């Protein structure tokens, strides 16, 4: 079986490739790519004129909720949403019920994600840092790595004990296993629902101070600097956290970090009159924070973009603001919001945009993804994006089981049209039918 994607803009940050050309997939593997590629006998031909042909997107932070909270999301629905969003590799967070703190659960996750009913994307598991995610005893990180985890994390239950975090970093350094750090000082954040500031005062709700994030970022960066452990800071949201990371990188700390699209799109004012769709962690901050975050994205201080896809059931978010859970379902909106807010706003170039969404997260976590180089990956991972397609995001038309998204009704410019993991696993309804031909039509 051969598939030709022709006449598209080939963007591969790892190869520094940016050119108009074509890509050939044969037996589920990329075999040829280039501006002068001419194939007359492909089984399938897709005309990608005006589109970007890019490495399959890589999401370092997705909550699939299974096992234990299948009413929010399942492995099947979450991976289907990922495929629709252009992602071919996603990292599953460990704060399920029970948490992913042992090899048996890692095996379950990987087997279930590879089943025919799932979305066809690769799920890279992130293991729990402590047993039961209780912050008391480290998991058997050696066994978890052998089972297939790509990182360890305390996501959802930030580790407060600095001594235990230091021990975790010492173990992970020996295992060459990165730690994905949820940075929050719980003693400062406890009971808070939104950013501590004007909106929290106006709404009469307890706020979460920016120092809750920044203190934890500083602690984890210092521990990384002293242990040599690779640490990936999750969901940076304040200008102070950015400056700390910038400083610690300059000192040689092996630190990387990510941002979620919510934090470069919305401010705390989006909450309005207690709109729970905008209750996320860390909380939405201010316009001043967004301006520094955008600068940090452009200059490389912020390494990559993560969806932080955190689905919840409708009845769970249809409650008073302070009682609602943190999080939003976001996977299928990432391309649209990122191109609209970053590429079309001239914050990032096309190749920088794809680097943040694919090549760099793959590199950070040591994943076999993030490139179009022929024969480089075990299986072809490709997304085709229309950078100019204008559309409105509708939560009722998503693959995700949950609809708690702040992007509902937003107008975007840019959309994923095709996703290949070996063969085609997703084709958008807006992909023009006349752009897809069988080779027999050329006979």
Secondary structure as UniProt FT lines:
FT   STRAND          2..12
FT   HELIX           13..15
FT   STRAND          17..26
FT   TURN            27..28
FT   STRAND          29..34
FT   TURN            35..36
FT   STRAND          44..47
FT   TURN            49..50
FT   STRAND          52..55
FT   STRAND          57..63
FT   TURN            66..68
FT   TURN            70..72
FT   HELIX           75..85
FT   STRAND          87..92
FT   HELIX           103..113
FT   TURN            116..117
FT   STRAND          122..128
FT   HELIX           131..133
FT   HELIX           141..147
FT   STRAND          151..153
FT   TURN            155..156
FT   HELIX           162..175
FT   STRAND          178..181
FT   HELIX           186..189
FT   TURN            190..191
FT   STRAND          194..195
FT   TURN            196..197
FT   HELIX           198..203
FT   STRAND          207..208
FT   HELIX           210..227
FT   STRAND          231..233
FT   HELIX           239..250
FT   TURN            251..252
FT   STRAND          255..259
FT   HELIX           261..265
FT   HELIX           268..271
FT   TURN            272..274
FT   HELIX           276..278
FT   HELIX           287..299
FT   STRAND          304..305
FT   STRAND          309..310
FT   HELIX           314..317
FT   HELIX           321..323
FT   HELIX           331..333
FT   HELIX           334..338
FT   HELIX           339..343
FT   TURN            344..346
FT   HELIX           350..354
FT   HELIX           355..359
FT   HELIX           360..364
FT   TURN            365..366
FT   TURN            374..375
FT   STRAND          381..392
FT   HELIX           395..397
FT   TURN            406..409
FT   STRAND          411..421
FT   STRAND          424..427
FT   TURN            429..430
FT   HELIX           433..435
FT   STRAND          436..438
FT   HELIX           439..442
//
